Amino acid sequence: MKKYLLSVALLIAVCISAKAQFTLGVKGGVNFSQINTDNLKESSKTGYQAGVFARFGSAFYVQPEVYLSSTGGKFTTNDGNFNAKVDFTNLSVPLLLGHSFGSKDLNFRLMVGPVYTYALSKNESFSDNTNAAIADFGHYKNSTIGFQAGGGVDIGPITADLRYEGGLTKVSDDFGQRQNLWALSVGFKFF
């Protein structure tokens, strides 16, 4: 409970110190996700993201977002006997703290913060020539916690971000699977 009160107090302080400037917009983009494992070779998957964001503040700001995304990864054993592909459709909710600098028409931003991700759907496909690895693979969690860090630029009402997202919790305990991704998005600020 103390964490929630501290978060609300921080949000209020930022809004008051920034004279409560408010921005609302939509965004969409592409991401390149990978699920890191302990003993398998991984490769990345290209996905999408689309949603809404709000920004409270000016020089220092708080930016909550809600967006739909597709992520996942591909895996193989070193001998090639086991292959797997996992696709997720997620609802992600980042809460970013940032600092912006520049003018109203050309504004640069740096941001960092936590992200909560809930898997709305999962699609798993396995190819196993030994039948041993399937029993020990999968078991994906419905929700994870991670962090995002990156930068962006605002040119008038157009906004663009490049971010890295790292997994703080595992998407599956099997083979120590953690998801990370790079995301590039473009958005439009309504006001």
C-alpha positions as semicolon CSV with decimal commas, in nm:
position;residue;x (nm);y (nm);z (nm)
1;M;0,000;0,000;0,000
2;K;0,288;0,235;0,077
3;K;0,422;0,187;-0,276
4;Y;0,091;0,296;-0,427
5;L;0,070;0,604;-0,204
6;L;0,429;0,697;-0,289
7;S;0,354;0,657;-0,662
8;V;0,045;0,878;-0,640
9;A;0,238;1,140;-0,440
10;L;0,515;1,140;-0,702
11;L;0,261;1,181;-0,983
12;I;0,094;1,472;-0,804
13;A;0,430;1,641;-0,733
14;V;0,537;1,615;-1,096
15;C;0,204;1,755;-1,218
16;I;0,216;2,049;-0,975
17;S;0,579;2,132;-1,051
18;A;0,510;2,118;-1,425
19;K;0,200;2,339;-1,394
20;A;-0,010;2,035;-1,489
21;Q;0,056;2,037;-1,864
22;F;-0,133;1,747;-2,021
23;T;-0,094;1,564;-2,352
24;L;-0,304;1,278;-2,491
25;G;-0,224;1,078;-2,803
26;V;-0,220;0,753;-2,997
27;K;0,082;0,551;-3,106
28;G;0,172;0,250;-3,312
29;G;0,487;0,077;-3,419
30;V;0,700;-0,229;-3,461
31;N;0,894;-0,433;-3,206
32;F;1,167;-0,695;-3,227
33;S;1,126;-0,938;-2,936
34;Q;1,334;-1,229;-2,817
35;I;1,293;-1,472;-2,531
36;N;1,630;-1,546;-2,373
37;T;1,684;-1,897;-2,239
38;D;1,950;-2,076;-2,038
39;N;2,051;-2,350;-2,282
40;L;1,880;-2,293;-2,619
41;K;1,965;-2,084;-2,924
42;E;1,717;-1,798;-2,961
43;S;1,609;-1,582;-3,251
44;S;1,391;-1,273;-3,257
45;K;1,035;-1,220;-3,374
46;T;0,898;-0,906;-3,537
47;G;0,570;-0,783;-3,391
48;Y;0,349;-0,477;-3,358
49;Q;0,219;-0,243;-3,092
50;A;-0,070;0,005;-3,093
51;G;-0,235;0,205;-2,818
52;V;-0,278;0,534;-2,632
53;F;-0,058;0,746;-2,408
54;A;-0,093;1,046;-2,179
55;R;0,181;1,281;-2,066
56;F;0,162;1,493;-1,749
57;G;0,424;1,765;-1,715
58;S;0,672;1,944;-1,937
59;A;1,045;1,937;-1,851
60;F;0,988;1,646;-1,609
61;Y;0,690;1,430;-1,694
62;V;0,500;1,111;-1,615
63;Q;0,375;0,911;-1,914
64;P;0,127;0,627;-1,857
65;E;0,041;0,414;-2,162
66;V;-0,185;0,125;-2,257
67;Y;-0,121;-0,070;-2,574
68;L;-0,179;-0,400;-2,749
69;S;0,132;-0,580;-2,877
70;S;0,248;-0,904;-3,033
71;T;0,573;-1,056;-2,908
72;G;0,741;-1,394;-2,883
73;G;1,046;-1,588;-2,984
74;K;1,194;-1,891;-3,157
75;F;1,422;-2,156;-3,002
76;T;1,637;-2,449;-3,115
77;T;1,871;-2,688;-2,940
78;N;2,235;-2,693;-3,047
79;D;2,184;-3,027;-3,224
80;G;1,868;-2,902;-3,402
81;N;1,646;-3,181;-3,267
82;F;1,409;-2,946;-3,086
83;N;1,248;-2,633;-3,231
84;A;0,986;-2,412;-3,071
85;K;0,802;-2,095;-3,165
86;V;0,596;-1,893;-2,917
87;D;0,368;-1,599;-3,001
88;F;0,193;-1,376;-2,747
89;T;-0,075;-1,111;-2,786
90;N;-0,028;-0,877;-2,489
91;L;-0,186;-0,587;-2,310
92;S;0,104;-0,374;-2,182
93;V;0,084;-0,089;-1,929
94;P;0,408;0,110;-1,886
95;L;0,442;0,401;-1,641
96;L;0,737;0,610;-1,756
97;L;0,918;0,896;-1,587
98;G;1,094;1,128;-1,825
99;H;1,283;1,446;-1,891
100;S;1,234;1,656;-2,202
101;F;1,443;1,936;-2,344
102;G;1,409;2,156;-2,648
103;S;1,136;2,381;-2,779
104;K;0,765;2,325;-2,828
105;D;0,811;2,245;-3,197
106;L;1,124;2,027;-3,155
107;N;1,140;1,844;-2,824
108;F;1,378;1,560;-2,725
109;R;1,291;1,319;-2,444
110;L;1,455;1,052;-2,224
111;M;1,237;0,808;-2,028
112;V;1,250;0,507;-1,796
113;G;0,997;0,312;-1,593
114;P;0,822;-0,016;-1,512
115;V;0,590;-0,204;-1,746
116;Y;0,323;-0,460;-1,657
117;T;0,237;-0,705;-1,935
118;Y;-0,062;-0,939;-1,943
119;A;-0,074;-1,214;-2,209
120;L;-0,420;-1,209;-2,370
121;S;-0,337;-1,512;-2,588
122;K;-0,051;-1,756;-2,638
123;N;0,030;-1,969;-2,941
124;E;0,299;-2,235;-2,901
125;S;0,432;-2,473;-3,165
126;F;0,692;-2,742;-3,099
127;S;0,894;-2,972;-3,323
128;D;1,076;-3,240;-3,126
129;N;1,261;-3,539;-3,269
130;T;1,348;-3,677;-2,925
131;N;1,011;-3,625;-2,743
132;A;1,204;-3,540;-2,424
133;A;1,218;-3,163;-2,446
134;I;0,844;-3,100;-2,494
135;A;0,764;-3,219;-2,141
136;D;1,006;-2,959;-1,999
137;F;0,909;-2,663;-2,220
138;G;0,626;-2,411;-2,214
139;H;0,425;-2,336;-1,898
140;Y;0,403;-1,964;-1,980
141;K;0,286;-1,716;-1,719
142;N;-0,009;-1,486;-1,781
143;S;0,162;-1,172;-1,654
144;T;0,513;-1,033;-1,618
145;I;0,688;-0,722;-1,489
146;G;0,966;-0,548;-1,680
147;F;1,125;-0,212;-1,740
148;Q;1,148;0,023;-2,037
149;A;1,419;0,278;-2,112
150;G;1,466;0,491;-2,419
151;G;1,443;0,820;-2,595
152;G;1,212;1,008;-2,821
153;V;1,150;1,321;-3,019
154;D;0,841;1,538;-3,069
155;I;0,812;1,740;-3,389
156;G;0,497;1,944;-3,346
157;P;0,213;1,695;-3,287
158;I;0,416;1,398;-3,418
159;T;0,606;1,189;-3,163
160;A;0,854;0,903;-3,214
161;D;1,013;0,673;-2,953
162;L;1,286;0,408;-2,950
163;R;1,283;0,191;-2,636
164;Y;1,440;-0,119;-2,489
165;E;1,223;-0,342;-2,270
166;G;1,381;-0,595;-2,037
167;G;1,206;-0,865;-1,839
168;L;1,242;-0,846;-1,460
169;T;1,031;-1,160;-1,414
170;K;1,048;-1,477;-1,622
171;V;0,778;-1,556;-1,879
172;S;0,843;-1,922;-1,798
173;D;1,062;-2,096;-1,542
174;D;1,142;-2,367;-1,801
175;F;1,495;-2,293;-1,925
176;G;1,487;-1,955;-1,743
177;Q;1,294;-1,776;-2,018
178;R;1,289;-1,393;-2,004
179;Q;1,150;-1,172;-2,277
180;N;1,319;-0,855;-2,399
181;L;1,255;-0,636;-2,699
182;W;1,335;-0,321;-2,892
183;A;1,035;-0,109;-2,993
184;L;1,010;0,175;-3,244
185;S;0,684;0,370;-3,242
186;V;0,533;0,678;-3,401
187;G;0,241;0,866;-3,251
188;F;0,015;1,168;-3,281
189;K;-0,064;1,409;-2,995
190;F;-0,424;1,533;-2,996
191;F;-0,345;1,811;-2,746
